Amino acid sequence: MFDYYGLDWVLLALGLATKYLTIHQNRMAFVTSIFACSAGLLVALMAHQYGLVAFNAILIAMSLKGFQHWTNLAKQRTTETSAVPTTA
């Protein structure tokens, strides 16, 4: 049950948290995804599943890019909102 030091259970919990946060359009989904994929990567290394190692590495890179993109969009929206003149 704990052949992978509980990392498989951590992967399960973080994967579900990622899905929940994604459904609610929360950018922290990218952070939980990075941690989930890191756990998945370690489990895949222990199991000698190198295709899954590559898959998780790619997903980590995509999550980093997604978090960066979402952060840039949030900054852009803030700038656009503060640049709109108000009328009295």
C-alpha positions as a LaTeX table, in Angstrom:
\begin{tabular}{lrrr}
\hline
Residue & $x$ (\AA) & $y$ (\AA) & $z$ (\AA) \\
\hline
Met1 & 0.00 & 0.00 & 0.00 \\
Phe2 & 2.91 & 2.38 & 0.65 \\
Asp3 & 5.40 & 1.07 & $-1.90$ \\
Tyr4 & 6.05 & 4.63 & $-3.05$ \\
Tyr5 & 6.28 & 6.23 & 0.42 \\
Gly6 & 2.74 & 7.57 & 0.13 \\
Leu7 & 3.63 & 9.71 & $-2.91$ \\
Asp8 & 0.93 & 7.98 & $-4.93$ \\
Trp9 & $-1.65$ & 9.10 & $-2.33$ \\
Val10 & $-0.22$ & 12.63 & $-2.35$ \\
Leu11 & $-0.56$ & 12.57 & $-6.14$ \\
Leu12 & $-4.20$ & 11.51 & $-5.82$ \\
Ala13 & $-5.03$ & 14.27 & $-3.31$ \\
Leu14 & $-3.22$ & 16.99 & $-5.23$ \\
Gly15 & $-4.71$ & 15.83 & $-8.53$ \\
Leu16 & $-8.21$ & 16.11 & $-7.10$ \\
Ala17 & $-7.39$ & 19.53 & $-5.60$ \\
Thr18 & $-6.08$ & 20.64 & $-8.99$ \\
Lys19 & $-9.28$ & 19.58 & $-10.71$ \\
Tyr20 & $-11.43$ & 21.34 & $-8.08$ \\
Leu21 & $-9.43$ & 24.57 & $-8.38$ \\
Thr22 & $-9.55$ & 24.40 & $-12.18$ \\
Ile23 & $-13.33$ & 24.06 & $-12.13$ \\
His24 & $-13.49$ & 27.18 & $-9.97$ \\
Gln25 & $-11.06$ & 29.04 & $-12.27$ \\
Asn26 & $-8.45$ & 29.53 & $-9.55$ \\
Arg27 & $-4.89$ & 30.03 & $-10.74$ \\
Met28 & $-3.60$ & 28.09 & $-7.71$ \\
Ala29 & $-4.61$ & 25.03 & $-9.73$ \\
Phe30 & $-1.31$ & 25.46 & $-11.56$ \\
Val31 & 0.60 & 25.33 & $-8.26$ \\
Thr32 & $-1.16$ & 22.19 & $-7.06$ \\
Ser33 & $-0.62$ & 20.70 & $-10.50$ \\
Ile34 & 3.13 & 21.33 & $-10.24$ \\
Phe35 & 3.27 & 19.57 & $-6.87$ \\
Ala36 & 1.06 & 16.71 & $-8.11$ \\
Cys37 & 3.20 & 16.20 & $-11.20$ \\
Ser38 & 6.35 & 16.32 & $-9.09$ \\
Ala39 & 4.95 & 13.50 & $-6.95$ \\
Gly40 & 3.95 & 11.65 & $-10.12$ \\
Leu41 & 7.41 & 12.13 & $-11.53$ \\
Leu42 & 9.00 & 10.64 & $-8.41$ \\
Val43 & 6.62 & 7.68 & $-8.42$ \\
Ala44 & 7.37 & 7.09 & $-12.11$ \\
Leu45 & 11.11 & 7.18 & $-11.43$ \\
Met46 & 10.73 & 4.63 & $-8.61$ \\
Ala47 & 8.67 & 2.40 & $-10.91$ \\
His48 & 11.11 & 2.84 & $-13.83$ \\
Gln49 & 8.32 & 4.22 & $-16.02$ \\
Tyr50 & 10.32 & 6.67 & $-18.09$ \\
Gly51 & 7.48 & 7.59 & $-20.41$ \\
Leu52 & 5.54 & 8.82 & $-17.37$ \\
Val53 & 8.63 & 10.69 & $-16.18$ \\
Ala54 & 8.69 & 12.59 & $-19.48$ \\
Phe55 & 4.92 & 13.14 & $-19.34$ \\
Asn56 & 5.07 & 14.61 & $-15.83$ \\
Ala57 & 8.06 & 16.78 & $-16.71$ \\
Ile58 & 6.12 & 18.21 & $-19.67$ \\
Leu59 & 3.06 & 18.81 & $-17.48$ \\
Ile60 & 5.21 & 20.66 & $-14.92$ \\
Ala61 & 6.57 & 22.92 & $-17.67$ \\
Met62 & 3.04 & 23.55 & $-18.99$ \\
Ser63 & 1.77 & 24.39 & $-15.50$ \\
Leu64 & 4.63 & 26.84 & $-14.95$ \\
Lys65 & 3.80 & 28.51 & $-18.27$ \\
Gly66 & 0.08 & 28.56 & $-17.42$ \\
Phe67 & 0.69 & 30.15 & $-14.02$ \\
Gln68 & 2.96 & 32.78 & $-15.61$ \\
His69 & 0.39 & 33.51 & $-18.33$ \\
Trp70 & $-2.48$ & 33.81 & $-15.84$ \\
Thr71 & $-0.38$ & 36.16 & $-13.66$ \\
Asn72 & 0.37 & 38.36 & $-16.67$ \\
Leu73 & $-3.32$ & 38.48 & $-17.58$ \\
Ala74 & $-4.22$ & 39.51 & $-14.03$ \\
Lys75 & $-1.62$ & 42.31 & $-14.14$ \\
Gln76 & $-2.92$ & 43.43 & $-17.53$ \\
Arg77 & $-6.52$ & 43.56 & $-16.27$ \\
Thr78 & $-5.44$ & 45.57 & $-13.24$ \\
Thr79 & $-3.59$ & 48.06 & $-15.44$ \\
Glu80 & $-6.53$ & 48.40 & $-17.82$ \\
Thr81 & $-8.98$ & 48.93 & $-14.96$ \\
Ser82 & $-6.86$ & 51.62 & $-13.31$ \\
Ala83 & $-6.33$ & 53.40 & $-16.67$ \\
Val84 & $-10.06$ & 53.86 & $-17.33$ \\
Pro85 & $-11.04$ & 57.45 & $-16.54$ \\
Thr86 & $-14.01$ & 57.90 & $-14.27$ \\
Thr87 & $-16.74$ & 60.41 & $-15.02$ \\
Ala88 & $-18.54$ & 62.38 & $-12.38$ \\
\hline
\end{tabular}
